[in-house]
């Protein structure tokens, strides 16, 4: 009787697992300068990517004078919606936001003036969203240069830009906390992405330092709370080339894979690690659509992709 009960339990477990829907990776990205909007690519193995619907744009940018949609970051929120933020311009004091149930039909595009309270704001670049399940809050964060602020790390060869990471929190994308300084460890920093990981938060960031010794590499920092404080950065996890726009995925064995733009070489790269300390370059194992630029990798149910491809 015990053997029969055990067999029934194993059978039910197998049936349940068989009914769970397969997931695939999606990569949101832009092309060119971001004029034509949102592009999507899919992958089943996290290595080989193909663009959806012949690389059409799924959402045309409408915000700001420049009407750009650069660095699109998409996450699935606690409400089950897809939430997206993006860079609307090279010089605006805010960012773009829209939401969708299916990545096909999108809400009205909304301009969020996250830095309008500051004088001398030069930009708001590469915004991202991270959802904190424990608090039910979303944190939106981005890189900004403010004239005269952090002048000691301003770079004359790059229009005296000196970036730091700033952030705001929200539960509904209607009301937002006051903007706060998220990351400053004495160097210019852009392109942060933050991933929850077993009771902590892992930030991948770009060290934007150009002089006296150029860095332009990807590093890692940690915090116990989403809002920080975050640690000083690790040693670079990328090689002897300029890299930016990190985005990550986790493999079945728990490994971290970090994709990034080797923008000085005009191609993409990737590194892999089990412990976030020892990194292996796997750039020769990846294949991405031509022209793909800075975006975000996230997982969706296969049925979501099937509906898009059936259009």
C-alpha positions, 0 to 999 in steps of 0.5 A: 500500500505504501509503495502504491501511495508513493507511486501515485504521489510521484505520478501526480508530481510528474503530471504537475511538472509536465503541465507547467508551461515552458519559459523562454528568454526575451531580450528587449533592445534598440537599434541605431540611435533608438529612433524606431523604438522597441525590438525583441529577440528570443532564446531558449538556451540563453546563448542563441538569439533570434529577433521576433517578427523579422526585427520589427519595432513593437512600440514607436517612441513618442516622448521628448523632442528627440523621440528616442527609445534607447536602453529599453528595460522590461520587467514583469511586475508583481501585478503581472504586467510588463513594465518598461522604462527607457532613455527618451533623449540624450539631454532630457531631465526625465525618462519614458514609461509604458506598461503592457499585458502582452508586449503587443498592446501598450499603455499610453507613453508617460514622461517621468521627470525624475530630475526636474527638481535639480538645476543643471541636469545634463541627462537621464540615461539607461533607466532600469526597474527592479521589483522588491517582492518583500516591500511591493515597491519598484525602484527605478534608477538611472545615470545623471550628470549635474553641472558642477556636481562631482566635478573631480571626476568630470571628463574633459574629453567627454563634455565634462560628464560625471555620472552618478546613479540616482533612483526613485521608488513607486508602487503604482507608477503614478506617485513616486518617492523623492529622487535620491542618490543611489550609488557614489563611490568616487567615480563616474558610473552608468548602466547599472542593473540590479538583481535580487539574489537570496536575501541580497541585491546584486548590482552590475555597473559600468565604471565610466572612468576614462582618466588618468587610466581608462576603465570602461568596464563592468563591475559588481556591487552588493546591498542588503536592501534594494535602496542600498547602501551598495558596496564598493565595486569589485574588480572588473569582470570584463576584459581588456576592452571597453564594455557597457550596458550589462544585462543578466540571466541565470542558468539552471545550475545557478550560474550568472551570465552577463551580456554586455556591449563591446561598443568600441569593437561593435559587437556583443560579449558575455561572461559566466560565473557560478560564484560572482568572483571567478568569471569565464568569457563565453563571447564565442558561444553567443549569437545575437541579431545584427544591430542589437544594442543595450537592453534587458533580458527577462523570462516569459512564458512560451505562450507570450512569444507564441502570440507575438509570433502569430501576429 
